[in-house]
Amino acid sequence: MSTVRDDRPTPTVAGVAGRRRWLFPSALLHEIDPDAGRSGRPRRTARDWIVDFTCFLLAAAIGLAAADTLNGDPHTSHSIAVLDQVVGALACAAVWLRRRWPFGLAVAMIPVGLLSNTAGGAAMIALFTLAVHRPFRYVAWIGGVQLALVPLFYWMRPDPDLPYAGAVAFAELLSVTVIGWGMFVRSKRQLMLSLRDRARRAETEARLRAEQAQRLAREAIAREMHDVLAHRLTLLSVHAGALEFRPDAPREEIARAAGVIRESAHEALQDLREIIGVLRAGEPDETGRPQPTLAALDTLVAQSREAGMKVTLDSRVTDPATVPASVGRTAYRIAQEALTNARKHAPGTEVTVTVSGAPGEGLTVTVRNPPPEGEVPPVPGSGQGLIGLTERATLAGGRLEHGADANGGFRVRAWLPWG
């Protein structure tokens, strides 16, 4: 088990936006940076001021050109020309409100643009702003109304330099171009927001994968601690209990029990050191003891017999060394946990361990014990080991069944793939 950790900070979209805030529109920055939404309405950035000032100058330039044409028109009185220019100046000043009220400004510019010749530039800016900041349905309604009023405008105010059809066609083409340009800008912003969302999802998925990997590593370590230490500590408990309730036992039996307790405690401490070393170093100790395989099942049964259990091993595998290491280790842990459970829940009974299988057929491990004689006090935490064994067998590609048999005893049967 090894983990690779990268402590380098991952640049996020919001972090890049924070370092280069002046390059982003305030509306887009408001969506990208989650902290910006807490401060109310977004404030203009340096880019916004430049764009707004440019739009104001463009609307004013178009208005001045229209005012010059209006002053040279002999069919327009001086008072009407002055009123037209005043309305146009107010429309140009209203361009500064386009970010706060894009829809309202576009609606207001429909009658203003129809009555005032010098307000044409401001009307185009308002239509562009609506296409940038609002969905297409708003642009379709407002743009459609303005396109429909273009023929009426040039019928009321003919252009002295262009014929009626040419002026209408030019104005219609200009309006469609402005709408298309605004929708293109909006699509670019939507693309950036979608990339932001994808980046956030990627960061979230990476964090979840890291958490899942840590959780699986912890579960593997906890499973290994349960499988290894439960067997050792059960031996300690059995022999310590025997010494407590039989202080008058023969000296040889006391010495043998004390030896088993000392050996089990030593083995448990060594296993615990290895597991703690894995937790500290993040990777297994290459110099530690090798993991048990199916060939170590004889030693496990011998240790159980030394602890006072009645265990019969029926191994029908010709050469246990040919069993894959992962399969053998899983079979060993299943037998170890089943013997531990039999020692706790059915003390004094004879346990039968049967191992059979061949390459291509799979490996079968069965542990049976008859019902205990008399009442057995409940053991805290019962059932957790069987849950862990079922998960271990499933991860190995096999299956595990456990439960009472027809004679009232208990049986654990596992099948593991082999070859």
N, C-alpha and C positions, 0 to 999 in steps of 0.2 A: 504494500500500500504506500503510495507516494503521491504527494500533492505538489503542484507547481503554483507558486504564488507570484503575481505581478503587482508590485506596489506602485507602479507608475500611474499617475493620475490620468484618467480617460477624459479627453476634451469633450464637452457636451455642447449642443447647439446653443443653449442658454448662456454657457460660459463664453463662447465665441461672440455672441451678440453683446454680452456685457463689456468685453474688451473693445469692440468696434461699434459701439452704440450709435455713433454719429452717421454710420453708413446705412442704417436701417430706417425705413419709415416707422413712424411712431405706432401706427396701427398694427404693422407686422411685428414690431418689437413687443407690443402689448400681448400678442398671441404666443410669441416664442418664449418670453421670459415669464415663468409662473408667478414671480414676485411682483411683476409690474401691475398685475390685475388688482393688487391690494391697495394701490395708491390712487384709485379712482380713474378719472379720465387721463389717457396718456398725454404727456407733454410733447411738444414739437421737438424733434431732434434737429441737428444742424442741417441734415439733408432735407428735412421738411421745410425749414426756413428758406433754403436755396430754391427748392421746387416751387413753394408758394410765391416767393418774390418773382420768379421767372414767369409763373402763370399770370400774376398781376401785371407785369410789364407787357406780356403778350396780349392780354385783354385790353390794356390801355393803348397799345400800338394799333391794334385793329380798330379800336374805337376812335382814335385820332384820324386814322385813314378814312373811316366812314364819315366822321365829322367834316373833314375837308371836302369830301364829295358832296355832303349835304349842303355846305355853305355855297358851293358853286352851282347848286340846282336852282334855276330861276322859278320853278314851280313850288318851292318850299319857302314859306314866310320866315322872317327873322325870329319871331317869337316861337314858332314851332321848332326851328332849328335849335334855339337855346334850350327849350324844354327837352328836346331829344338828347342833347348833350348832358344836361343835368341828370336825366334818368340813366344815361350810359355811364356817367361818373359814379353814381350810386351803385350801379350793377358791378362796375369794376371793383369798388370798395368791398362789395359783398363777397368777392372771390376769397377773401381771407376767412370767411365762415364755411368754406366748402368742406372741410374735414369734419366739422362738428355736425352740420346738417346737410349732408349731400343730397338726400331725397327732397327735403323741403326747398333747398336752393334751386334744384332742377325744376321743380314744379313752379316756383315763383318766376323763373326765367322764361317760361312759356309765354305768358302774356307780355312780359317786359320785352322779350326779344321780338315779339310781333309788333309792338307799338314803337320801339326805339331802334333806330338803325345803328346807333353807336354801341348798343348793348349786345351786338352779335358775338363779339369775342368772349364776353363773360358768359353768354349762353353756351358757347361751345366748351368752355372750361368746365362749366357746371355739368354738362352732359358727359364729358370725359371722367369727371370725378365720380358721377353716379355709376358709370360702367366699372370703375375700379373698386368701389367700396360696397356695392350692392349686388345681389344676385341678378340673373338675366331677366327675370320676370319684371322687375322694376325698369330695367333699361328698355325692355321691349315696349312697355306702355308709354313711357316718357319719350323715347326715341321715335316711336311710331307717330305720336301726336305731333312732334316737331317736324318730322318728314311730311306729314300731311298738311301742315300749315305753311310750308315753304312756297308752294304755288300761290297761296293767298297773299303772303308777304310781298312777293315780287309783282303781284297784280296791283297791290296797293301802292308799292314803292318800286317802280321800274328802275332798273339799272341803266344809267345813261350810256355806258360803254359796251354792254353786252345785250344781245337779243333776249327776249323773255325765256325761250326754251333753253338757251345756253346758260343763262343765270340760274334757272331752276335746276338744271342738270349738275352744274358745278356745286351748288349749295347742297344738293342731295348727296353727291359723291363725297363732299367734305364731311358731312354729318355721319355718313356710314363709316368713313375712315376714322373719325374720332371715336366712334363707338367701338370699332374693331380694335383700335389701339388700346383703349381702356380695358376691354375684355382680355386682351393679351397680357397686360400688366397684372390684372387680377389672377389670370391663370398661373403666371409665374409665382405670385405670392402663395397661391393655393398649393403649388408644387413644393415650395419651400416648407410650408406648414406640414405637408404630408411627409416630407423627408424628416422633419423634426419629430413627427409622431413615430416614424419607423425607427429613428435613432433611439427614442425613449423606449420603444418596445424591445429593441435589441439590448439596451442596457438592462432593462428589467429581466429579460430572458437570461442574460448572462449572469445576473445576480442570483436568479432562481436556480440556474444550473449549478452555480458555486455552492449555494446553500444545500441543494440536493446532494451534491457530491460529499459535502461535509456530513450531512445527515447519514448517508449510506456508510461513510467511513466510521462514524460513531456507532452505528448499528452493528457493523462487522466486528468492531472492537468489543462492544457489549456482548455480542453473541459468543465471541471467543472466550471472554472472561467467564461467562456463564457456563460454557461447556467444560472449560478446564478447571476452574476453581470449585464449581459445585461438586465435581467428583472428588477432588482432594478434601474439601471441607466435610463432605459426608463421611469419608473414612475417619477423619478426626473425630467427628461427632459420635460415630458408632463406637469406636474404641474408648473414647473418653467416657461415654456412658457406661460401657462395660466395666471400666475400672471404678466408676463411682458406685455402681450398684453391686459389684462383686469385689469388695476389698479383700476377701479371704481367698481369692483365686490362687492357684498354684503359682510359684515364682516364675516358672518357665512361661506360663500364659501371660503373666503380667509383663515380663520382659519382651515377649513377642508383640504384645499390644503397644507397649511403649516404643518399640522399634518402628512399628507401622506409623504411630503418631509422629515420631521424629522425621521419618522419611517423607510422609505426606506433607508435613509442615514445610520441610525443605523444598519439596517439589512445588508446593503452592507459592512459596515466596519467590522461587526462581521464575515461575510462570508470571507472577505479578510484576516482577522486575522487567521482564521482556515486554509486557503489555504497556507498562508505564514508559519504557524506553521508546516504544513506537509512538506514544502520545507526545513525548517531548521532542523527538527527532523528526517526526512526520514521515518516517520510512522505517521498514523493518530492519532489525539488526541482522546483518549477514553472518555474524559470528555466533548467533544463538543456536539453540538446539533445532534440529530438523523437525518439520511437522510430521505428525504420525500418519501412517498409511495403513492399508489393510493388513500388512504383515505384522503390525504392532498389536493386532487384536489379541494374540495369544498372551502378550504381556499384560494387557488390560484385564483379561480374564484371570490371570494368575494373581494380580494385585487384588482383585475382588475376592478371590478365594482366601487369600491371606487375611483379608478383612473379616472373614467369617461367613461370607456368602456361599451358597450352594449354586454353582454355575456350571452348566454343561455347554460346551462349545461344539457345534456340529458344522465344520467348515467343509463344504463340498467344492471349493475352488482349488483346482490342482496346483496352480502356481500363483499365489497372491501377489508376487512381485510384478506380474504382467498386468495387473489392474492399474489403470491410469492414476497418477498421484492425486488428482483432484477428486476422483470418484472414491478412491480408497480413504482419503481423509474424511470425506463426507460420511462414508459408511462407518468409520471409526467413531466419529462424533455422535452419530445416531445410536450406536451400540453403547457408547459411554453414557449418554444421557438416559437411555432406557434402563441401564443397570443402576444408575443413581436413583431413578424414580422407583424401581423395584425395591431398592434397599430402604427407601424412605416410606413407601406406602404398603409394601408387603414384606416386612422383615421376617426372616426365618424360612421363606419359601424357596423352592428350587427354581432357578431361572434357566431357561433354555435359549441359547443364541444360535441361530441357524443362518449360515451364509451360503448362497448358491448363485450360480450364473456362469455365463461364458461370453466371449466376445460376440457381439451381434445380438445376443439375447438380453443383455442387461444384468445387473447385479442386484440380488434381492437379499435384504437383511431383515430377519424376523426375530423378535425378542418376546418371549412368552413367560408368564408367571401365573401360578394358580392363585386363588383367593387366599388372603391371609387368615390365620387362625386367631379368632378373637377380635376385639376392637383395636383399631389403630388410631391414635390421636391425629387430628388434622394437621397438615404441614402448611405453614404460611407460604403464599406465593405459588400454590399448586397450579399447574396448567401452563405456566409461562414457558417452561422448557419445551413442551410439546409444540407450542406455537412457533418457537424458534426453529425446532427441527423441521416442521412443515415448510417454513420459509426457506430453510437451507436446502431441503430436497427440491423444492420448486426452482430455486435459483440454479441448481445443478442440472435442471432439465428432467427431473424425475417426479415422483409423487410419494406421499407418506400417508398411511392410514393408522389410526389408533382407536382403541375402544375395548369394551368388555367382550370376551368370547362366550361361547355357549356354556362353558363350565363355570362361569362366574369369575374367571381370572381376567387378566389384562394382556393385550397383545399390541405390539408396535410392529408394523410391517412397512418397509420402504423399498421402492424400486428405483434404481439409478441407471441411466444409460451407460453402456460400455461398448465402445468401438463402433 
